[in-house]
Each structure stands twice: as C-alpha cells, then as structure tokens.
Amino acid sequence: MKMARVRTFFALLVLLVSVQTGRGRKVTRKRKQLYNKFEKNKIIDATCHPLADQHWGFILIDGVLHALNEEDPVESFIKFLKYNAPELLKKLLKEMH
C-alpha cells in the first residue's frame, strides 16, 4: 500500500511539473527593427552631413552616432580617421585662419 502511494505521488509530481513548464512559456517573437543598420547610417548621414557645412562639431557627432549604430568602437574609430578626420582637420585649420 505504501509503495502505491509513493508511485501515485511521483506520478502526480511529474504531471504537475510537465503541466507547469508548458503553461508558463510564452511564445515571443523577435520584434523586427524599424530600421536596419544600413538605413540608420543613411539617416545619420542625411542629417549630419548638411549640418557639418555649418559647424565642424557635427562631424564629431556624425562619428559618434555611426559608432553607436555599428556597435564596434574600434572599427568605427578607424573609419572616422579614414573618412571624417581629414575633413575635420580642413575645417579646423580654415577656422583658425
């Protein structure tokens, strides 16, 4: 009799665990981003490049926004040095004279 109670207890325990794990699960879908990285970079360029003609600080803002979007600070810094630093240097030297 005691063995039957133990088996029943374990059977109920297994049943409760299996029901509990299935009930608590929610099916979550990965939400699609509004814009992908390429589109975000285009928006950053379209916003910052015209403003960079007005003030050199927007060249720095452009670089920071691209770095945040790319999520790779080292690569972003190298790209900044390659593409933006020469323009920034020209604007700073022009402003000094």
CNS distance restraints for C-alpha pairs under 8 A (distance, minus, plus):
assign (resid   1 and name CA) (resid   5 and name CA) 6.57 0.50 0.50
assign (resid   2 and name CA) (resid   6 and name CA) 6.40 0.50 0.50
assign (resid   3 and name CA) (resid   7 and name CA) 6.22 0.50 0.50
assign (resid   4 and name CA) (resid   8 and name CA) 6.07 0.50 0.50
assign (resid   5 and name CA) (resid   9 and name CA) 5.96 0.50 0.50
assign (resid   6 and name CA) (resid  10 and name CA) 6.21 0.50 0.50
assign (resid   7 and name CA) (resid  11 and name CA) 6.00 0.50 0.50
assign (resid   8 and name CA) (resid  12 and name CA) 6.10 0.50 0.50
assign (resid   9 and name CA) (resid  13 and name CA) 6.08 0.50 0.50
assign (resid  10 and name CA) (resid  14 and name CA) 6.08 0.50 0.50
assign (resid  11 and name CA) (resid  15 and name CA) 6.15 0.50 0.50
assign (resid  12 and name CA) (resid  16 and name CA) 6.06 0.50 0.50
assign (resid  13 and name CA) (resid  17 and name CA) 6.17 0.50 0.50
assign (resid  14 and name CA) (resid  18 and name CA) 6.13 0.50 0.50
assign (resid  15 and name CA) (resid  19 and name CA) 6.13 0.50 0.50
assign (resid  16 and name CA) (resid  20 and name CA) 5.93 0.50 0.50
assign (resid  17 and name CA) (resid  21 and name CA) 6.19 0.50 0.50
assign (resid  18 and name CA) (resid  22 and name CA) 6.44 0.50 0.50
assign (resid  19 and name CA) (resid  23 and name CA) 6.20 0.50 0.50
assign (resid  20 and name CA) (resid  24 and name CA) 6.32 0.50 0.50
assign (resid  21 and name CA) (resid  25 and name CA) 6.73 0.50 0.50
assign (resid  35 and name CA) (resid  39 and name CA) 5.72 0.50 0.50
assign (resid  35 and name CA) (resid  40 and name CA) 6.11 0.50 0.50
assign (resid  36 and name CA) (resid  40 and name CA) 6.23 0.50 0.50
assign (resid  37 and name CA) (resid  41 and name CA) 6.14 0.50 0.50
assign (resid  37 and name CA) (resid  69 and name CA) 6.52 0.50 0.50
assign (resid  37 and name CA) (resid  70 and name CA) 7.07 0.50 0.50
assign (resid  38 and name CA) (resid  42 and name CA) 6.37 0.50 0.50
assign (resid  39 and name CA) (resid  43 and name CA) 6.31 0.50 0.50
assign (resid  40 and name CA) (resid  44 and name CA) 6.18 0.50 0.50
assign (resid  40 and name CA) (resid  69 and name CA) 7.28 0.50 0.50
assign (resid  41 and name CA) (resid  45 and name CA) 6.11 0.50 0.50
assign (resid  41 and name CA) (resid  66 and name CA) 6.48 0.50 0.50
assign (resid  41 and name CA) (resid  69 and name CA) 7.39 0.50 0.50
assign (resid  42 and name CA) (resid  46 and name CA) 6.03 0.50 0.50
assign (resid  43 and name CA) (resid  47 and name CA) 6.11 0.50 0.50
assign (resid  44 and name CA) (resid  48 and name CA) 5.91 0.50 0.50
assign (resid  44 and name CA) (resid  62 and name CA) 6.65 0.50 0.50
assign (resid  44 and name CA) (resid  65 and name CA) 7.02 0.50 0.50
assign (resid  44 and name CA) (resid  66 and name CA) 7.27 0.50 0.50
assign (resid  45 and name CA) (resid  49 and name CA) 5.49 0.50 0.50
assign (resid  45 and name CA) (resid  62 and name CA) 7.14 0.50 0.50
assign (resid  46 and name CA) (resid  50 and name CA) 7.07 0.50 0.50
assign (resid  47 and name CA) (resid  51 and name CA) 6.96 0.50 0.50
assign (resid  48 and name CA) (resid  52 and name CA) 5.99 0.50 0.50
assign (resid  48 and name CA) (resid  58 and name CA) 5.90 0.50 0.50
assign (resid  48 and name CA) (resid  59 and name CA) 7.12 0.50 0.50
assign (resid  48 and name CA) (resid  61 and name CA) 7.46 0.50 0.50
assign (resid  48 and name CA) (resid  62 and name CA) 5.75 0.50 0.50
assign (resid  49 and name CA) (resid  53 and name CA) 6.98 0.50 0.50
assign (resid  49 and name CA) (resid  58 and name CA) 7.49 0.50 0.50
assign (resid  49 and name CA) (resid  59 and name CA) 7.40 0.50 0.50
assign (resid  49 and name CA) (resid  62 and name CA) 7.67 0.50 0.50
assign (resid  50 and name CA) (resid  54 and name CA) 7.41 0.50 0.50
assign (resid  51 and name CA) (resid  55 and name CA) 6.55 0.50 0.50
assign (resid  51 and name CA) (resid  58 and name CA) 6.20 0.50 0.50
assign (resid  52 and name CA) (resid  56 and name CA) 5.40 0.50 0.50
assign (resid  52 and name CA) (resid  57 and name CA) 6.96 0.50 0.50
assign (resid  52 and name CA) (resid  58 and name CA) 4.81 0.50 0.50
assign (resid  52 and name CA) (resid  59 and name CA) 5.62 0.50 0.50
assign (resid  56 and name CA) (resid  60 and name CA) 7.39 0.50 0.50
assign (resid  56 and name CA) (resid  88 and name CA) 6.31 0.50 0.50
assign (resid  56 and name CA) (resid  91 and name CA) 6.27 0.50 0.50
assign (resid  56 and name CA) (resid  92 and name CA) 7.19 0.50 0.50
assign (resid  57 and name CA) (resid  61 and name CA) 6.43 0.50 0.50
assign (resid  58 and name CA) (resid  62 and name CA) 5.89 0.50 0.50
assign (resid  59 and name CA) (resid  63 and name CA) 6.36 0.50 0.50
assign (resid  59 and name CA) (resid  84 and name CA) 6.76 0.50 0.50
assign (resid  59 and name CA) (resid  88 and name CA) 6.59 0.50 0.50
assign (resid  60 and name CA) (resid  64 and name CA) 6.27 0.50 0.50
assign (resid  61 and name CA) (resid  65 and name CA) 6.10 0.50 0.50
assign (resid  62 and name CA) (resid  66 and name CA) 6.20 0.50 0.50
assign (resid  63 and name CA) (resid  67 and name CA) 6.16 0.50 0.50
assign (resid  63 and name CA) (resid  76 and name CA) 7.49 0.50 0.50
assign (resid  63 and name CA) (resid  77 and name CA) 7.85 0.50 0.50
assign (resid  63 and name CA) (resid  80 and name CA) 6.02 0.50 0.50
assign (resid  63 and name CA) (resid  84 and name CA) 7.56 0.50 0.50
assign (resid  64 and name CA) (resid  68 and name CA) 6.23 0.50 0.50
assign (resid  65 and name CA) (resid  69 and name CA) 6.16 0.50 0.50
assign (resid  66 and name CA) (resid  70 and name CA) 6.01 0.50 0.50
assign (resid  66 and name CA) (resid  76 and name CA) 7.00 0.50 0.50
assign (resid  67 and name CA) (resid  71 and name CA) 5.94 0.50 0.50
assign (resid  67 and name CA) (resid  72 and name CA) 6.42 0.50 0.50
assign (resid  67 and name CA) (resid  73 and name CA) 5.67 0.50 0.50
assign (resid  67 and name CA) (resid  76 and name CA) 5.11 0.50 0.50
assign (resid  67 and name CA) (resid  77 and name CA) 7.47 0.50 0.50
assign (resid  68 and name CA) (resid  72 and name CA) 7.75 0.50 0.50
assign (resid  68 and name CA) (resid  73 and name CA) 7.77 0.50 0.50
assign (resid  70 and name CA) (resid  76 and name CA) 7.16 0.50 0.50
assign (resid  72 and name CA) (resid  76 and name CA) 6.08 0.50 0.50
assign (resid  73 and name CA) (resid  77 and name CA) 5.97 0.50 0.50
assign (resid  74 and name CA) (resid  78 and name CA) 6.35 0.50 0.50
assign (resid  75 and name CA) (resid  79 and name CA) 6.20 0.50 0.50
assign (resid  76 and name CA) (resid  80 and name CA) 6.03 0.50 0.50
assign (resid  77 and name CA) (resid  81 and name CA) 6.21 0.50 0.50
assign (resid  78 and name CA) (resid  82 and name CA) 6.21 0.50 0.50
assign (resid  79 and name CA) (resid  83 and name CA) 5.91 0.50 0.50
assign (resid  79 and name CA) (resid  84 and name CA) 7.67 0.50 0.50
assign (resid  80 and name CA) (resid  84 and name CA) 4.99 0.50 0.50
assign (resid  80 and name CA) (resid  85 and name CA) 6.12 0.50 0.50
assign (resid  81 and name CA) (resid  85 and name CA) 4.81 0.50 0.50
assign (resid  81 and name CA) (resid  86 and name CA) 7.44 0.50 0.50
assign (resid  82 and name CA) (resid  86 and name CA) 7.46 0.50 0.50
assign (resid  83 and name CA) (resid  87 and name CA) 7.65 0.50 0.50
assign (resid  84 and name CA) (resid  88 and name CA) 6.11 0.50 0.50
assign (resid  85 and name CA) (resid  89 and name CA) 6.00 0.50 0.50
assign (resid  86 and name CA) (resid  90 and name CA) 6.26 0.50 0.50
assign (resid  87 and name CA) (resid  91 and name CA) 6.29 0.50 0.50
assign (resid  88 and name CA) (resid  92 and name CA) 6.15 0.50 0.50
assign (resid  89 and name CA) (resid  93 and name CA) 6.06 0.50 0.50
assign (resid  90 and name CA) (resid  94 and name CA) 6.06 0.50 0.50
assign (resid  91 and name CA) (resid  95 and name CA) 6.10 0.50 0.50
assign (resid  92 and name CA) (resid  96 and name CA) 6.28 0.50 0.50
assign (resid  93 and name CA) (resid  97 and name CA) 6.65 0.50 0.50
